[in-house]
Amino acid sequence: MKSPSNNEPSPTETDLQAIAKTLKPLSFPTRFAVELCADCNMACAMCHHPQMRRPKGVMPMALWQKCADEIGKLKPKTEVWFSFCGEPLLEPDLLIEMLQYGKAAGLEAININTNGMYLTPRVAKGLLEAGVDLIVIGIDGFEKKTYESIRIGGVRETLYENVETLLAIRDAGNYDTDVMCQFIEMDSNAHEFEDFRRHWHAHGASVKVRKQLSWGGKFENNLQIPTDDRIPCPWAITMMHVFWDGRVPRCPGDTEGDEGVGNAWHDSLEDLWARLDQYRSLHIARDFEALPERCHTCKDWMTGAANRLRPRAEG
């Protein structure tokens, strides 16, 4: 395939413009990220977590019940993610209880994003029995040296055994849960991707490939797209986050909650989402200069959509 000329958009730019056409005002987020726990057992090389200054804690069950009840009544198809600024499996029994409550409240898509180090057989079975729809495990490396240099604090043998056991329990029990092994593209791991894909497809897992986030401009990455081609940020347009203490930040780049709009303990999610419209409307109007300062250096709008590769027969 020939390289694009100076007058032709790159494939990445073309993909972004296709994404931009799908972005529109929403009465409620299509994705809702829940910070069950703000702490983490790892210090990954591309993650903002080691820089966090705000207090760490665990979300009370009552706050999750309030959120789940509202989502279940308003938009039960909203993708709910136990994810964001901490590792949810630090609180496995609470997570399982929250999954059970969410399903009882009518939520149709409850997902988990985890580093997988605490994904023991007991926890794996509990998550599957609770009806989790999707588990995404951040791995990013095939060889031990590569994995452990990116996922700092992880042990490659333990992680791989945990995920392989999860997949075996899922298949033996005929659970419907999709399991995705995530590979964030970086210069240090790109050469391992085919080995990574073959390994996890052979075990029945999907593979999720995505570009590295800048976390609101906190990290440099190799994405280089002309500012003239900037699109409204899909994260800001479609997604809402809630910290463990109920505070709602402006976007995933606002990891300290410096530009928050309120607290889910006191306000409805619908009202909080409406308050965030002041930022979404600027994105949709492409008035990027009027956005807060961190948006001027953030590259997260460049990341585009993840590529999800389903298992297929090899050979």
N, C-alpha and C positions, 0 to 999 in steps of 0.2 A: 504494500500500500504506500502510495507516495505521501510525502510530508506536505502539509498545507502550505500554500504560498502566503506571502505577507497579507494578501487580501482575502484569504480564506480563514474562517474560524477553525480553531483546533477542535478535535472531538470533545474535549472537556467543555469548551465554551459553548458548543452546540448543545450538549446535554444540559448545561445550565439554563440556556434560553428555553429549552423544552420544559424544564422544571418551573421556570418563571411563569409560563403560561397557565400553570395549574394553581398558582397562588392567588388567593382572593380573600375578601373579608369573611371571617367565620364568626358565628354566634357563640361557638364553644370550641375549645381546642380539639384537634384530632388525636393528639398525643398528650398524655399527662404523666409526668415523672415524679415519683414518690421517693424522697430521701428517707428510707426507713432508719438508716444508721449513717451518721456523718463521719464515722471513723473508718479506717482501712488497715488491713494487715500487710499491705504492700506499699511500695513507693515507686511506681512505674515511671520509666524514663520520660514518657510523653504525657504524663498526667499532672494536673494542677494541684492534686491533693496535698503533697508535701508543703505547698506554699500557703495553705489555708490558715487564716488567723481567727476566724469566728469560732465560737464555742461548739463543741461536738456533743452529740447526744443521740437519743433513740426516740423515734416517734411513738407517742402513746397510742394504744389501741383505739381509744375514743376519738382521736383526731382522724385516724384512718377510717373509722366507721362513718364519721360525718362526711368525709370526702367521697367514700364509696357509695353512700346512700344518694348523694346528690348526682353523682355521675350516672348511677343506675337509673335514676328517674329521668334525667335530662338527655343523656347521650350514651346509652349502654355499649355502643360499638366503639367508643373512644379507646384507643390503645393505652392501657395503663402499664407503666414501666416502673418496677422497683429497681431504681438506678440512680444516677446523677453523681453525688459527691461522696459516696461511701460504699462499703461492701455489705450488701444485705445479708449474706450468710454469716456475718458475725452474730446475728440474732436469728438463728434458724427456726426455732420453735415459734417465735413471734411472727416471722415471715409466713410460715405455714398457716398459722391462725388467721393472718390477714388475707392470704389467698382464699381460704375457706369462706371467710366473711364476704370477700369481694364477689365470689361466685354466687353466694346466696343472695347478694344484693342485685344480681342480674348483670354483672359486668361480663362482656363477651370476649374480651381480649386482654388477659393479664399476663404480663411478660416479666422476666427477670434478666438483669445483666450482672454477671458475676465474674470474678477472676478464677473461680472454681477450686481454690485451694482447700476450702472447707466443705466441698461437695462429697461428703462421705456417703456410703451406701444407705445409711439410715436417713440422712437428709434427702438424698436423691429420691428414695421411695416416698418420703413424706410430701415432697413437692409434686411428684407425679400423681399421687393419690388426691392431693388437694385440687388438681385440675388445672395446673399452670399450662398456658397455651404455648409459650415459647420460652426457651432458656438460651440466652446468648452467653457464651463463655469467651472472655478475652484471652487469647493465647499468643498470637503474633509471631511465633517462632516454631520451627520444627526441630532443629538441633538444640541440644542442651545449652550450649554456650550462647546461642542467639536468644533463645527464650529467656534465660536467666539474666541476660544483659539488658533486656527490655522490661520484662516483668520482674523488677527487682524485689527480692524477698520470696519469690516463688521457687518451687523445686520442680523441675521438668518431669521427673519420673512420677512424683505424686500427682501432679496435675493431669498428666496423660492417663494414668490409671483411674483417677476419679471420673474423668469424662467417659472413658471406655466402659467403666462399670455402669454409669448412668445410662448409656445407650443400651447396654445389655439388659438392664432391668426394664427399661422402657419397652424394648422389643419383646422380651419374654412375657410382659404383662399386657401387651397390646394397647399401651397408652397412646393417646393421640398427640402428645406433646411434641412439638418440633424442637430440635436441638441444633443450634448453629454455632460453629467454631469460628470465631472472628479473627481476621487477619488484617491489621492496620498496616497499610503500605508504607514502608520506610526504606531508606537506602540500605540499612543494615540487614534487612530480612528479605528483600525482593527475590534474591536468588534461590530461596527455599520454598517459594510459593507452590510450585508443582508437587513437590514431595508432601507438603502440608495438605494440599487438596486431595491427593490420592489417598493419603493415610485416613483422613476423616471421612471421605466418601466411602471408603472400604468398610468403615465401621457404621455406616448408615446416618452420619451427620451431614447437615447442610454446611456450606462454607459461606461466610459473610466477609466480603472484601470491601474495605472503605479507606478513604484517605484520612490522613492525620489531621486532627483538629488543632486549632491554635488556642482554644479555650479563651476566647475574647482577646486575642492578641498577646497572651502570656508566653506562647511558644512560637518559634519560627518553624515553618515547614517549607517544602519545596514547591508549593503551589504558586504559580506565577500567571495571573490572568489580568489583563489591562483593566484599570479602574473604570474605564469607559464602558466596559462590558459587565459592570456590576449589576447584580440582580437583587431583588428583595430577599432578605435572609429567610430561607425556609424554616430555620429553627425558631425565629422570632414570630413568624406568621402562623405556624401550626401547633406550637408546643407550649405547655405551661408546666411550671415546676413548683414543688412545695418542699421547703426544708423540713427537717425533723421537728422543728418548733412551730411550724405553721406559717412561717414567713414565705411570701411569694416573691422571688426575684424577677427582674425584668426579662432575663433570658439566660441560657446556659453559660454565657460568658460572664454573667454577673454572679460569680461564685461566692462572693462575700455578702450578697444581698444589699449592696450599697445603693442600688436604685430600685428597691422593692416597692410594691404598691399596696401592701397590707398583709393581713394574717388570716389564714383559713380557719383559725379558731373563732374569729369574730365576724367574718364576712363570708358570704356565699362564694363559691368558685365562679359562678356566673358573673357576679359583681366584680370580682377581682380580674377576671378575663376582660370585662368591659373597660376597666381602668388601664389595662395594658394596650388598649386600642390606640392611645396617643402615640405609641411607638410603632405599632403595626401600620397605622395609616401613613406615617412618614416613609416606611419601607415601600408600601404599595405605590405611593406617589413618587417614589424614587428621589425623595428629598433627603439624600443621605447626609448631607452636610449639617442638617438640623438635628441629627441623631446625637446621642451622648458621645463624649470624646472616645470612649473605648471602641465604639463602632468604626472609628476612622482608621484604626490599625488592625481590626479584627479581620481574619481571613476565613472565618468559618462559613461564610456564604459561598465560598469557592468549592467546598468539599463535595457538593453534588450528592447524588443518591448512592447508597451502597449497592454493590453487586452481590446478589444472592445466588449461589450455585448449588443446585440440588444434586443429591447422589445419583450416579448413573452407572450402568455396567461398564467396566473397564475392558479394554481389549477389542 
